[in-house]
Amino acid sequence: MTPRAVVTGAAGFIGSNLAERLVARGDTVHAIDDLSHGTLENLAGLRGSKHFTLVQASILDPGAVEAVAEIAAAGC
């Protein structure tokens, strides 16, 4: 089974670097970010990766967090 991770703030400097490292080692990364501080450009290296998904929403939105959890649980 492929390791999975959820990264919050994935479009920020730290989050994007963490997501890239995790994907590079073979993990599947499910990310959530509202882009209030980060940018999609920080995730450019992950575009098109089948091991990365991004939900553009706030972690304060329970529905968005639930969606990320469901995606991660499904292993997509």
N, CA, C, O and CB atoms as a CASP TS submission, in Angstrom:
PFRMAT TS
TARGET T0000
AUTHOR 0000-0000-0000
METHOD Language model
MODEL 1
PARENT N/A
ATOM      1  N   MET     1       0.843  -1.189   0.000  1.00  0.00           N
ATOM      2  CA  MET     1       0.000   0.000   0.000  1.00  0.00           C
ATOM      3  C   MET     1       0.886   1.249   0.000  1.00  0.00           C
ATOM      4  O   MET     1       1.851   1.336   0.759  1.00  0.00           O
ATOM      5  CB  MET     1      -0.957   0.000   1.227  1.00  0.00           C
ATOM      6  N   THR     2       0.556   2.186  -0.835  1.00  0.00           N
ATOM      7  CA  THR     2       1.304   3.432  -0.938  1.00  0.00           C
ATOM      8  C   THR     2       1.016   4.312   0.273  1.00  0.00           C
ATOM      9  O   THR     2      -0.148   4.512   0.622  1.00  0.00           O
ATOM     10  CB  THR     2       0.953   4.174  -2.244  1.00  0.00           C
ATOM     11  N   PRO     3       2.057   4.844   0.923  1.00  0.00           N
ATOM     12  CA  PRO     3       1.820   5.763   2.037  1.00  0.00           C
ATOM     13  C   PRO     3       1.048   6.995   1.560  1.00  0.00           C
ATOM     14  O   PRO     3       1.256   7.485   0.451  1.00  0.00           O
ATOM     15  CB  PRO     3       3.158   6.185   2.685  1.00  0.00           C
ATOM     16  N   ARG     4       0.160   7.480   2.415  1.00  0.00           N
ATOM     17  CA  ARG     4      -0.635   8.667   2.097  1.00  0.00           C
ATOM     18  C   ARG     4      -0.415   9.728   3.164  1.00  0.00           C
ATOM     19  O   ARG     4      -0.170   9.422   4.330  1.00  0.00           O
ATOM     20  CB  ARG     4      -2.140   8.314   1.983  1.00  0.00           C
ATOM     21  N   ALA     5      -0.508  10.986   2.737  1.00  0.00           N
ATOM     22  CA  ALA     5      -0.342  12.105   3.664  1.00  0.00           C
ATOM     23  C   ALA     5      -1.346  13.189   3.315  1.00  0.00           C
ATOM     24  O   ALA     5      -1.731  13.345   2.157  1.00  0.00           O
ATOM     25  CB  ALA     5       1.108  12.664   3.618  1.00  0.00           C
ATOM     26  N   VAL     6      -1.765  13.930   4.321  1.00  0.00           N
ATOM     27  CA  VAL     6      -2.590  15.115   4.132  1.00  0.00           C
ATOM     28  C   VAL     6      -1.731  16.298   4.538  1.00  0.00           C
ATOM     29  O   VAL     6      -1.180  16.329   5.639  1.00  0.00           O
ATOM     30  CB  VAL     6      -3.934  15.047   4.966  1.00  0.00           C
ATOM     31  N   VAL     7      -1.619  17.278   3.639  1.00  0.00           N
ATOM     32  CA  VAL     7      -0.817  18.474   3.909  1.00  0.00           C
ATOM     33  C   VAL     7      -1.737  19.686   3.880  1.00  0.00           C
ATOM     34  O   VAL     7      -2.383  19.959   2.868  1.00  0.00           O
ATOM     35  CB  VAL     7       0.347  18.630   2.869  1.00  0.00           C
ATOM     36  N   THR     8      -1.795  20.406   4.983  1.00  0.00           N
ATOM     37  CA  THR     8      -2.542  21.661   5.018  1.00  0.00           C
ATOM     38  C   THR     8      -1.578  22.795   4.700  1.00  0.00           C
ATOM     39  O   THR     8      -0.391  22.721   5.020  1.00  0.00           O
ATOM     40  CB  THR     8      -3.231  21.880   6.409  1.00  0.00           C
ATOM     41  N   GLY     9      -2.089  23.835   4.074  1.00  0.00           N
ATOM     42  CA  GLY     9      -1.221  24.940   3.680  1.00  0.00           C
ATOM     43  C   GLY     9      -0.246  24.527   2.592  1.00  0.00           C
ATOM     44  O   GLY     9       0.887  25.006   2.551  1.00  0.00           O
ATOM     45  N   ALA    10      -0.685  23.643   1.717  1.00  0.00           N
ATOM     46  CA  ALA    10       0.209  23.043   0.727  1.00  0.00           C
ATOM     47  C   ALA    10       0.735  24.019  -0.327  1.00  0.00           C
ATOM     48  O   ALA    10       1.747  23.736  -0.968  1.00  0.00           O
ATOM     49  CB  ALA    10      -0.500  21.930   0.042  1.00  0.00           C
ATOM     50  N   ALA    11       0.083  25.138  -0.516  1.00  0.00           N
ATOM     51  CA  ALA    11       0.542  26.089  -1.527  1.00  0.00           C
ATOM     52  C   ALA    11       1.523  27.111  -0.964  1.00  0.00           C
ATOM     53  O   ALA    11       2.013  27.970  -1.697  1.00  0.00           O
ATOM     54  CB  ALA    11      -0.642  26.806  -2.135  1.00  0.00           C
ATOM     55  N   GLY    12       1.809  27.025   0.316  1.00  0.00           N
ATOM     56  CA  GLY    12       2.804  27.906   0.920  1.00  0.00           C
ATOM     57  C   GLY    12       4.206  27.349   0.718  1.00  0.00           C
ATOM     58  O   GLY    12       4.377  26.268   0.153  1.00  0.00           O
ATOM     59  N   PHE    13       5.192  28.078   1.175  1.00  0.00           N
ATOM     60  CA  PHE    13       6.585  27.674   0.991  1.00  0.00           C
ATOM     61  C   PHE    13       6.880  26.322   1.636  1.00  0.00           C
ATOM     62  O   PHE    13       7.389  25.414   0.979  1.00  0.00           O
ATOM     63  CB  PHE    13       7.513  28.731   1.565  1.00  0.00           C
ATOM     64  N   ILE    14       6.564  26.192   2.904  1.00  0.00           N
ATOM     65  CA  ILE    14       6.857  24.943   3.618  1.00  0.00           C
ATOM     66  C   ILE    14       5.972  23.810   3.108  1.00  0.00           C
ATOM     67  O   ILE    14       6.461  22.716   2.828  1.00  0.00           O
ATOM     68  CB  ILE    14       6.660  25.127   5.137  1.00  0.00           C
ATOM     69  N   GLY    15       4.674  24.068   2.988  1.00  0.00           N
ATOM     70  CA  GLY    15       3.749  23.030   2.543  1.00  0.00           C
ATOM     71  C   GLY    15       4.065  22.497   1.159  1.00  0.00           C
ATOM     72  O   GLY    15       3.985  21.292   0.924  1.00  0.00           O
ATOM     73  N   SER    16       4.423  23.385   0.240  1.00  0.00           N
ATOM     74  CA  SER    16       4.715  22.937  -1.125  1.00  0.00           C
ATOM     75  C   SER    16       6.002  22.115  -1.172  1.00  0.00           C
ATOM     76  O   SER    16       6.079  21.120  -1.893  1.00  0.00           O
ATOM     77  CB  SER    16       4.826  24.143  -2.073  1.00  0.00           C
ATOM     78  N   ASN    17       6.994  22.524  -0.416  1.00  0.00           N
ATOM     79  CA  ASN    17       8.239  21.741  -0.368  1.00  0.00           C
ATOM     80  C   ASN    17       8.015  20.388   0.285  1.00  0.00           C
ATOM     81  O   ASN    17       8.565  19.382  -0.162  1.00  0.00           O
ATOM     82  CB  ASN    17       9.327  22.509   0.391  1.00  0.00           C
ATOM     83  N   LEU    18       7.208  20.357   1.344  1.00  0.00           N
ATOM     84  CA  LEU    18       6.883  19.092   1.991  1.00  0.00           C
ATOM     85  C   LEU    18       6.136  18.175   1.025  1.00  0.00           C
ATOM     86  O   LEU    18       6.466  16.995   0.907  1.00  0.00           O
ATOM     87  CB  LEU    18       6.045  19.334   3.259  1.00  0.00           C
ATOM     88  N   ALA    19       5.136  18.711   0.339  1.00  0.00           N
ATOM     89  CA  ALA    19       4.361  17.910  -0.612  1.00  0.00           C
ATOM     90  C   ALA    19       5.252  17.358  -1.718  1.00  0.00           C
ATOM     91  O   ALA    19       5.126  16.191  -2.091  1.00  0.00           O
ATOM     92  CB  ALA    19       3.229  18.748  -1.219  1.00  0.00           C
ATOM     93  N   GLU    20       6.146  18.181  -2.242  1.00  0.00           N
ATOM     94  CA  GLU    20       7.055  17.714  -3.298  1.00  0.00           C
ATOM     95  C   GLU    20       7.954  16.593  -2.804  1.00  0.00           C
ATOM     96  O   GLU    20       8.168  15.611  -3.515  1.00  0.00           O
ATOM     97  CB  GLU    20       7.909  18.871  -3.817  1.00  0.00           C
ATOM     98  N   ARG    21       8.482  16.727  -1.597  1.00  0.00           N
ATOM     99  CA  ARG    21       9.355  15.676  -1.036  1.00  0.00           C
ATOM    100  C   ARG    21       8.595  14.377  -0.822  1.00  0.00           C
ATOM    101  O   ARG    21       9.107  13.296  -1.112  1.00  0.00           O
ATOM    102  CB  ARG    21       9.967  16.139   0.294  1.00  0.00           C
ATOM    103  N   LEU    22       7.368  14.486  -0.314  1.00  0.00           N
ATOM    104  CA  LEU    22       6.569  13.292  -0.073  1.00  0.00           C
ATOM    105  C   LEU    22       6.238  12.569  -1.383  1.00  0.00           C
ATOM    106  O   LEU    22       6.346  11.345  -1.470  1.00  0.00           O
ATOM    107  CB  LEU    22       5.279  13.662   0.666  1.00  0.00           C
ATOM    108  N   VAL    23       5.839  13.330  -2.390  1.00  0.00           N
ATOM    109  CA  VAL    23       5.534  12.728  -3.693  1.00  0.00           C
ATOM    110  C   VAL    23       6.796  12.115  -4.292  1.00  0.00           C
ATOM    111  O   VAL    23       6.740  11.029  -4.870  1.00  0.00           O
ATOM    112  CB  VAL    23       4.933  13.781  -4.660  1.00  0.00           C
ATOM    113  N   ALA    24       7.928  12.796  -4.162  1.00  0.00           N
ATOM    114  CA  ALA    24       9.187  12.300  -4.715  1.00  0.00           C
ATOM    115  C   ALA    24       9.595  10.962  -4.097  1.00  0.00           C
ATOM    116  O   ALA    24      10.227  10.143  -4.764  1.00  0.00           O
ATOM    117  CB  ALA    24      10.292  13.326  -4.501  1.00  0.00           C
ATOM    118  N   ARG    25       9.241  10.735  -2.834  1.00  0.00           N
ATOM    119  CA  ARG    25       9.606   9.461  -2.215  1.00  0.00           C
ATOM    120  C   ARG    25       8.549   8.375  -2.433  1.00  0.00           C
ATOM    121  O   ARG    25       8.703   7.241  -1.977  1.00  0.00           O
ATOM    122  CB  ARG    25       9.831   9.658  -0.731  1.00  0.00           C
ATOM    123  N   GLY    26       7.464   8.746  -3.144  1.00  0.00           N
ATOM    124  CA  GLY    26       6.469   7.752  -3.512  1.00  0.00           C
ATOM    125  C   GLY    26       5.159   7.812  -2.758  1.00  0.00           C
ATOM    126  O   GLY    26       4.276   6.984  -2.979  1.00  0.00           O
ATOM    127  N   ASP    27       5.025   8.782  -1.869  1.00  0.00           N
ATOM    128  CA  ASP    27       3.765   8.925  -1.137  1.00  0.00           C
ATOM    129  C   ASP    27       2.698   9.556  -2.021  1.00  0.00           C
ATOM    130  O   ASP    27       3.009  10.234  -3.000  1.00  0.00           O
ATOM    131  CB  ASP    27       3.969   9.770   0.130  1.00  0.00           C
ATOM    132  N   THR    28       1.441   9.326  -1.667  1.00  0.00           N
ATOM    133  CA  THR    28       0.329  10.031  -2.283  1.00  0.00           C
ATOM    134  C   THR    28      -0.044  11.161  -1.333  1.00  0.00           C
ATOM    135  O   THR    28      -0.249  10.927  -0.142  1.00  0.00           O
ATOM    136  CB  THR    28      -0.895   9.073  -2.568  1.00  0.00           C
ATOM    137  N   VAL    29      -0.135  12.375  -1.847  1.00  0.00           N
ATOM    138  CA  VAL    29      -0.395  13.556  -1.028  1.00  0.00           C
ATOM    139  C   VAL    29      -1.749  14.150  -1.388  1.00  0.00           C
ATOM    140  O   VAL    29      -2.049  14.405  -2.555  1.00  0.00           O
ATOM    141  CB  VAL    29       0.720  14.608  -1.210  1.00  0.00           C
ATOM    142  N   HIS    30      -2.553  14.362  -0.362  1.00  0.00           N
ATOM    143  CA  HIS    30      -3.840  15.039  -0.489  1.00  0.00           C
ATOM    144  C   HIS    30      -3.685  16.362   0.253  1.00  0.00           C
ATOM    145  O   HIS    30      -3.350  16.383   1.438  1.00  0.00           O
ATOM    146  CB  HIS    30      -5.045  14.163   0.091  1.00  0.00           C
ATOM    147  N   ALA    31      -3.927  17.452  -0.442  1.00  0.00           N
ATOM    148  CA  ALA    31      -3.621  18.766   0.117  1.00  0.00           C
ATOM    149  C   ALA    31      -4.855  19.654   0.184  1.00  0.00           C
ATOM    150  O   ALA    31      -5.799  19.503  -0.591  1.00  0.00           O
ATOM    151  CB  ALA    31      -2.544  19.447  -0.705  1.00  0.00           C
ATOM    152  N   ILE    32      -4.818  20.576   1.126  1.00  0.00           N
ATOM    153  CA  ILE    32      -5.865  21.582   1.243  1.00  0.00           C
ATOM    154  C   ILE    32      -5.193  22.929   1.494  1.00  0.00           C
ATOM    155  O   ILE    32      -4.281  23.043   2.313  1.00  0.00           O
ATOM    156  CB  ILE    32      -6.878  21.226   2.390  1.00  0.00           C
ATOM    157  N   ASP    33      -5.659  23.936   0.780  1.00  0.00           N
ATOM    158  CA  ASP    33      -5.120  25.287   0.950  1.00  0.00           C
ATOM    159  C   ASP    33      -6.134  26.283   0.408  1.00  0.00           C
ATOM    160  O   ASP    33      -6.741  26.043  -0.636  1.00  0.00           O
ATOM    161  CB  ASP    33      -3.738  25.447   0.229  1.00  0.00           C
ATOM    162  N   ASP    34      -6.323  27.391   1.102  1.00  0.00           N
ATOM    163  CA  ASP    34      -7.257  28.412   0.623  1.00  0.00           C
ATOM    164  C   ASP    34      -6.551  29.507  -0.185  1.00  0.00           C
ATOM    165  O   ASP    34      -7.185  30.464  -0.630  1.00  0.00           O
ATOM    166  CB  ASP    34      -7.993  29.038   1.804  1.00  0.00           C
ATOM    167  N   LEU    35      -5.267  29.360  -0.367  1.00  0.00           N
ATOM    168  CA  LEU    35      -4.435  30.296  -1.141  1.00  0.00           C
ATOM    169  C   LEU    35      -4.415  31.699  -0.547  1.00  0.00           C
ATOM    170  O   LEU    35      -4.169  32.670  -1.262  1.00  0.00           O
ATOM    171  CB  LEU    35      -4.931  30.366  -2.571  1.00  0.00           C
ATOM    172  N   SER    36      -4.673  31.814   0.763  1.00  0.00           N
ATOM    173  CA  SER    36      -4.623  33.135   1.384  1.00  0.00           C
ATOM    174  C   SER    36      -3.184  33.613   1.554  1.00  0.00           C
ATOM    175  O   SER    36      -2.933  34.818   1.592  1.00  0.00           O
ATOM    176  CB  SER    36      -5.330  33.110   2.739  1.00  0.00           C
ATOM    177  N   HIS    37      -2.243  32.686   1.656  1.00  0.00           N
ATOM    178  CA  HIS    37      -0.831  33.055   1.784  1.00  0.00           C
ATOM    179  C   HIS    37       0.039  32.394   0.724  1.00  0.00           C
ATOM    180  O   HIS    37       1.079  32.940   0.353  1.00  0.00           O
ATOM    181  CB  HIS    37      -0.321  32.686   3.161  1.00  0.00           C
ATOM    182  N   GLY    38      -0.362  31.246   0.240  1.00  0.00           N
ATOM    183  CA  GLY    38       0.405  30.523  -0.771  1.00  0.00           C
ATOM    184  C   GLY    38      -0.113  30.808  -2.165  1.00  0.00           C
ATOM    185  O   GLY    38      -1.086  31.540  -2.343  1.00  0.00           O
ATOM    186  N   THR    39       0.548  30.222  -3.153  1.00  0.00           N
ATOM    187  CA  THR    39       0.137  30.402  -4.545  1.00  0.00           C
ATOM    188  C   THR    39       0.181  29.065  -5.275  1.00  0.00           C
ATOM    189  O   THR    39       0.913  28.153  -4.889  1.00  0.00           O
ATOM    190  CB  THR    39       1.041  31.438  -5.256  1.00  0.00           C
ATOM    191  N   LEU    40      -0.607  28.967  -6.327  1.00  0.00           N
ATOM    192  CA  LEU    40      -0.589  27.757  -7.150  1.00  0.00           C
ATOM    193  C   LEU    40       0.768  27.575  -7.834  1.00  0.00           C
ATOM    194  O   LEU    40       1.147  26.453  -8.169  1.00  0.00           O
ATOM    195  CB  LEU    40      -1.709  27.813  -8.202  1.00  0.00           C
ATOM    196  N   GLU    41       1.491  28.660  -8.041  1.00  0.00           N
ATOM    197  CA  GLU    41       2.823  28.557  -8.650  1.00  0.00           C
ATOM    198  C   GLU    41       3.766  27.718  -7.801  1.00  0.00           C
ATOM    199  O   GLU    41       4.660  27.059  -8.331  1.00  0.00           O
ATOM    200  CB  GLU    41       3.419  29.946  -8.860  1.00  0.00           C
ATOM    201  N   ASN    42       3.571  27.740  -6.474  1.00  0.00           N
ATOM    202  CA  ASN    42       4.401  26.922  -5.594  1.00  0.00           C
ATOM    203  C   ASN    42       4.163  25.433  -5.808  1.00  0.00           C
ATOM    204  O   ASN    42       4.993  24.609  -5.423  1.00  0.00           O
ATOM    205  CB  ASN    42       4.136  27.281  -4.145  1.00  0.00           C
ATOM    206  N   LEU    43       3.041  25.087  -6.415  1.00  0.00           N
ATOM    207  CA  LEU    43       2.697  23.683  -6.653  1.00  0.00           C
ATOM    208  C   LEU    43       2.907  23.273  -8.109  1.00  0.00           C
ATOM    209  O   LEU    43       2.497  22.185  -8.515  1.00  0.00           O
ATOM    210  CB  LEU    43       1.254  23.430  -6.255  1.00  0.00           C
ATOM    211  N   ALA    44       3.536  24.130  -8.884  1.00  0.00           N
ATOM    212  CA  ALA    44       3.706  23.869 -10.321  1.00  0.00           C
ATOM    213  C   ALA    44       4.400  22.534 -10.579  1.00  0.00           C
ATOM    214  O   ALA    44       4.066  21.853 -11.548  1.00  0.00           O
ATOM    215  CB  ALA    44       4.507  24.997 -10.970  1.00  0.00           C
ATOM    216  N   GLY    45       5.335  22.151  -9.754  1.00  0.00           N
ATOM    217  CA  GLY    45       6.054  20.897  -9.941  1.00  0.00           C
ATOM    218  C   GLY    45       5.208  19.662  -9.684  1.00  0.00           C
ATOM    219  O   GLY    45       5.608  18.550 -10.027  1.00  0.00           O
ATOM    220  N   LEU    46       4.051  19.851  -9.089  1.00  0.00           N
ATOM    221  CA  LEU    46       3.167  18.724  -8.776  1.00  0.00           C
ATOM    222  C   LEU    46       1.993  18.613  -9.740  1.00  0.00           C
ATOM    223  O   LEU    46       1.244  17.637  -9.699  1.00  0.00           O
ATOM    224  CB  LEU    46       2.648  18.853  -7.363  1.00  0.00           C
ATOM    225  N   ARG    47       1.830  19.607 -10.603  1.00  0.00           N
ATOM    226  CA  ARG    47       0.721  19.563 -11.569  1.00  0.00           C
ATOM    227  C   ARG    47       0.820  18.324 -12.433  1.00  0.00           C
ATOM    228  O   ARG    47       1.887  17.986 -12.947  1.00  0.00           O
ATOM    229  CB  ARG    47       0.714  20.823 -12.453  1.00  0.00           C
ATOM    230  N   GLY    48      -0.290  17.664 -12.581  1.00  0.00           N
ATOM    231  CA  GLY    48      -0.327  16.479 -13.428  1.00  0.00           C
ATOM    232  C   GLY    48       0.117  15.203 -12.735  1.00  0.00           C
ATOM    233  O   GLY    48       0.023  14.124 -13.320  1.00  0.00           O
ATOM    234  N   SER    49       0.597  15.300 -11.503  1.00  0.00           N
ATOM    235  CA  SER    49       1.032  14.110 -10.785  1.00  0.00           C
ATOM    236  C   SER    49      -0.194  13.323 -10.329  1.00  0.00           C
ATOM    237  O   SER    49      -1.123  13.884  -9.749  1.00  0.00           O
ATOM    238  CB  SER    49       1.929  14.487  -9.575  1.00  0.00           C
ATOM    239  N   LYS    50      -0.186  12.026 -10.596  1.00  0.00           N
ATOM    240  CA  LYS    50      -1.296  11.194 -10.143  1.00  0.00           C
ATOM    241  C   LYS    50      -1.202  10.928  -8.638  1.00  0.00           C
ATOM    242  O   LYS    50      -2.098  10.314  -8.058  1.00  0.00           O
ATOM    243  CB  LYS    50      -1.318   9.866 -10.917  1.00  0.00           C
ATOM    244  N   HIS    51      -0.129  11.386  -8.014  1.00  0.00           N
ATOM    245  CA  HIS    51       0.067  11.191  -6.577  1.00  0.00           C
ATOM    246  C   HIS    51      -0.208  12.459  -5.767  1.00  0.00           C
ATOM    247  O   HIS    51       0.163  12.551  -4.597  1.00  0.00           O
ATOM    248  CB  HIS    51       1.481  10.718  -6.314  1.00  0.00           C
ATOM    249  N   PHE    52      -0.868  13.442  -6.408  1.00  0.00           N
ATOM    250  CA  PHE    52      -1.135  14.697  -5.716  1.00  0.00           C
ATOM    251  C   PHE    52      -2.525  15.204  -6.066  1.00  0.00           C
ATOM    252  O   PHE    52      -2.894  15.282  -7.237  1.00  0.00           O
ATOM    253  CB  PHE    52      -0.076  15.752  -6.072  1.00  0.00           C
ATOM    254  N   THR    53      -3.294  15.548  -5.030  1.00  0.00           N
ATOM    255  CA  THR    53      -4.589  16.199  -5.234  1.00  0.00           C
ATOM    256  C   THR    53      -4.649  17.428  -4.340  1.00  0.00           C
ATOM    257  O   THR    53      -4.122  17.428  -3.228  1.00  0.00           O
ATOM    258  CB  THR    53      -5.779  15.223  -4.928  1.00  0.00           C
ATOM    259  N   LEU    54      -5.292  18.469  -4.837  1.00  0.00           N
ATOM    260  CA  LEU    54      -5.438  19.715  -4.082  1.00  0.00           C
ATOM    261  C   LEU    54      -6.905  20.080  -4.006  1.00  0.00           C
ATOM    262  O   LEU    54      -7.603  20.112  -5.020  1.00  0.00           O
ATOM    263  CB  LEU    54      -4.621  20.864  -4.727  1.00  0.00           C
ATOM    264  N   VAL    55      -7.366  20.355  -2.796  1.00  0.00           N
ATOM    265  CA  VAL    55      -8.685  20.935  -2.588  1.00  0.00           C
ATOM    266  C   VAL    55      -8.438  22.376  -2.184  1.00  0.00           C
ATOM    267  O   VAL    55      -7.800  22.648  -1.168  1.00  0.00           O
ATOM    268  CB  VAL    55      -9.530  20.145  -1.498  1.00  0.00           C
ATOM    269  N   GLN    56      -8.951  23.295  -2.989  1.00  0.00           N
ATOM    270  CA  GLN    56      -8.749  24.714  -2.719  1.00  0.00           C
ATOM    271  C   GLN    56      -9.867  25.189  -1.799  1.00  0.00           C
ATOM    272  O   GLN    56     -10.959  25.531  -2.254  1.00  0.00           O
ATOM    273  CB  GLN    56      -8.716  25.548  -4.042  1.00  0.00           C
ATOM    274  N   ALA    57      -9.582  25.204  -0.502  1.00  0.00           N
ATOM    275  CA  ALA    57     -10.562  25.587   0.509  1.00  0.00           C
ATOM    276  C   ALA    57      -9.835  25.837   1.824  1.00  0.00           C
ATOM    277  O   ALA    57      -8.649  25.541   1.971  1.00  0.00           O
ATOM    278  CB  ALA    57     -11.658  24.490   0.678  1.00  0.00           C
ATOM    279  N   SER    58     -10.572  26.384   2.762  1.00  0.00           N
ATOM    280  CA  SER    58     -10.026  26.648   4.098  1.00  0.00           C
ATOM    281  C   SER    58     -10.190  25.417   4.983  1.00  0.00           C
ATOM    282  O   SER    58     -11.171  24.683   4.869  1.00  0.00           O
ATOM    283  CB  SER    58     -10.722  27.872   4.745  1.00  0.00           C
ATOM    284  N   ILE    59      -9.216  25.202   5.866  1.00  0.00           N
ATOM    285  CA  ILE    59      -9.363  24.111   6.826  1.00  0.00           C
ATOM    286  C   ILE    59     -10.434  24.435   7.867  1.00  0.00           C
ATOM    287  O   ILE    59     -10.810  23.577   8.667  1.00  0.00           O
ATOM    288  CB  ILE    59      -8.023  23.827   7.516  1.00  0.00           C
ATOM    289  N   LEU    60     -10.923  25.677   7.853  1.00  0.00           N
ATOM    290  CA  LEU    60     -12.018  26.051   8.742  1.00  0.00           C
ATOM    291  C   LEU    60     -13.364  25.617   8.182  1.00  0.00           C
ATOM    292  O   LEU    60     -14.381  25.715   8.869  1.00  0.00           O
ATOM    293  CB  LEU    60     -12.015  27.552   8.979  1.00  0.00           C
ATOM    294  N   ASP    61     -13.382  25.138   6.941  1.00  0.00           N
ATOM    295  CA  ASP    61     -14.603  24.661   6.289  1.00  0.00           C
ATOM    296  C   ASP    61     -14.723  23.155   6.536  1.00  0.00           C
ATOM    297  O   ASP    61     -14.005  22.368   5.919  1.00  0.00           O
ATOM    298  CB  ASP    61     -14.590  24.983   4.748  1.00  0.00           C
ATOM    299  N   PRO    62     -15.633  22.746   7.439  1.00  0.00           N
ATOM    300  CA  PRO    62     -15.746  21.324   7.766  1.00  0.00           C
ATOM    301  C   PRO    62     -16.040  20.447   6.542  1.00  0.00           C
ATOM    302  O   PRO    62     -15.563  19.315   6.470  1.00  0.00           O
ATOM    303  CB  PRO    62     -16.831  21.127   8.799  1.00  0.00           C
ATOM    304  N   GLY    63     -16.804  20.948   5.601  1.00  0.00           N
ATOM    305  CA  GLY    63     -17.107  20.174   4.402  1.00  0.00           C
ATOM    306  C   GLY    63     -15.875  19.916   3.561  1.00  0.00           C
ATOM    307  O   GLY    63     -15.716  18.830   3.004  1.00  0.00           O
ATOM    308  N   ALA    64     -15.006  20.901   3.464  1.00  0.00           N
ATOM    309  CA  ALA    64     -13.777  20.743   2.685  1.00  0.00           C
ATOM    310  C   ALA    64     -12.832  19.762   3.357  1.00  0.00           C
ATOM    311  O   ALA    64     -12.216  18.932   2.689  1.00  0.00           O
ATOM    312  CB  ALA    64     -13.084  22.092   2.495  1.00  0.00           C
ATOM    313  N   VAL    65     -12.717  19.856   4.670  1.00  0.00           N
ATOM    314  CA  VAL    65     -11.847  18.932   5.405  1.00  0.00           C
ATOM    315  C   VAL    65     -12.379  17.508   5.274  1.00  0.00           C
ATOM    316  O   VAL    65     -11.605  16.564   5.115  1.00  0.00           O
ATOM    317  CB  VAL    65     -11.747  19.337   6.902  1.00  0.00           C
ATOM    318  N   GLU    66     -13.689  17.357   5.339  1.00  0.00           N
ATOM    319  CA  GLU    66     -14.302  16.037   5.168  1.00  0.00           C
ATOM    320  C   GLU    66     -14.025  15.502   3.764  1.00  0.00           C
ATOM    321  O   GLU    66     -13.752  14.314   3.598  1.00  0.00           O
ATOM    322  CB  GLU    66     -15.826  16.105   5.425  1.00  0.00           C
ATOM    323  N   ALA    67     -14.094  16.367   2.759  1.00  0.00           N
ATOM    324  CA  ALA    67     -13.816  15.943   1.384  1.00  0.00           C
ATOM    325  C   ALA    67     -12.385  15.442   1.239  1.00  0.00           C
ATOM    326  O   ALA    67     -12.147  14.419   0.598  1.00  0.00           O
ATOM    327  CB  ALA    67     -14.066  17.095   0.408  1.00  0.00           C
ATOM    328  N   VAL    68     -11.435  16.156   1.828  1.00  0.00           N
ATOM    329  CA  VAL    68     -10.034  15.723   1.768  1.00  0.00           C
ATOM    330  C   VAL    68      -9.866  14.396   2.493  1.00  0.00           C
ATOM    331  O   VAL    68      -9.151  13.516   2.014  1.00  0.00           O
ATOM    332  CB  VAL    68      -9.099  16.793   2.383  1.00  0.00           C
ATOM    333  N   ALA    69     -10.509  14.243   3.632  1.00  0.00           N
ATOM    334  CA  ALA    69     -10.423  12.994   4.386  1.00  0.00           C
ATOM    335  C   ALA    69     -11.000  11.828   3.586  1.00  0.00           C
ATOM    336  O   ALA    69     -10.442  10.731   3.593  1.00  0.00           O
ATOM    337  CB  ALA    69     -11.157  13.127   5.726  1.00  0.00           C
ATOM    338  N   GLU    70     -12.114  12.065   2.899  1.00  0.00           N
ATOM    339  CA  GLU    70     -12.715  11.009   2.079  1.00  0.00           C
ATOM    340  C   GLU    70     -11.818  10.635   0.905  1.00  0.00           C
ATOM    341  O   GLU    70     -11.670   9.455   0.588  1.00  0.00           O
ATOM    342  CB  GLU    70     -14.085  11.451   1.565  1.00  0.00           C
ATOM    343  N   ILE    71     -11.224  11.628   0.263  1.00  0.00           N
ATOM    344  CA  ILE    71     -10.317  11.356  -0.843  1.00  0.00           C
ATOM    345  C   ILE    71      -9.126  10.545  -0.337  1.00  0.00           C
ATOM    346  O   ILE    71      -8.725   9.572  -0.975  1.00  0.00           O
ATOM    347  CB  ILE    71      -9.842  12.675  -1.506  1.00  0.00           C
ATOM    348  N   ALA    72      -8.565  10.934   0.791  1.00  0.00           N
ATOM    349  CA  ALA    72      -7.413  10.233   1.349  1.00  0.00           C
ATOM    350  C   ALA    72      -7.780   8.806   1.751  1.00  0.00           C
ATOM    351  O   ALA    72      -6.997   7.880   1.539  1.00  0.00           O
ATOM    352  CB  ALA    72      -6.862  10.996   2.558  1.00  0.00           C
ATOM    353  N   ALA    73      -8.957   8.628   2.324  1.00  0.00           N
ATOM    354  CA  ALA    73      -9.391   7.300   2.750  1.00  0.00           C
ATOM    355  C   ALA    73      -9.638   6.384   1.566  1.00  0.00           C
ATOM    356  O   ALA    73      -9.424   5.175   1.649  1.00  0.00           O
ATOM    357  CB  ALA    73     -10.648   7.402   3.592  1.00  0.00           C
ATOM    358  N   ALA    74     -10.092   6.967   0.461  1.00  0.00           N
ATOM    359  CA  ALA    74     -10.373   6.168  -0.736  1.00  0.00           C
ATOM    360  C   ALA    74      -9.087   5.763  -1.447  1.00  0.00           C
ATOM    361  O   ALA    74      -9.080   4.831  -2.252  1.00  0.00           O
ATOM    362  CB  ALA    74     -11.278   6.948  -1.696  1.00  0.00           C
ATOM    363  N   GLY    75      -7.996   6.471  -1.145  1.00  0.00           N
ATOM    364  CA  GLY    75      -6.725   6.147  -1.759  1.00  0.00           C
ATOM    365  C   GLY    75      -6.585   6.667  -3.172  1.00  0.00           C
ATOM    366  O   GLY    75      -5.762   6.164  -3.938  1.00  0.00           O
ATOM    367  N   CYS    76      -7.380   7.670  -3.534  1.00  0.00           N
ATOM    368  CA  CYS    76      -7.310   8.231  -4.896  1.00  0.00           C
ATOM    369  C   CYS    76      -6.195   9.235  -5.004  1.00  0.00           C
ATOM    370  O   CYS    76      -5.985   9.810  -6.072  1.00  0.00           O
ATOM    371  CB  CYS    76      -8.634   8.887  -5.286  1.00  0.00           C
TER
END
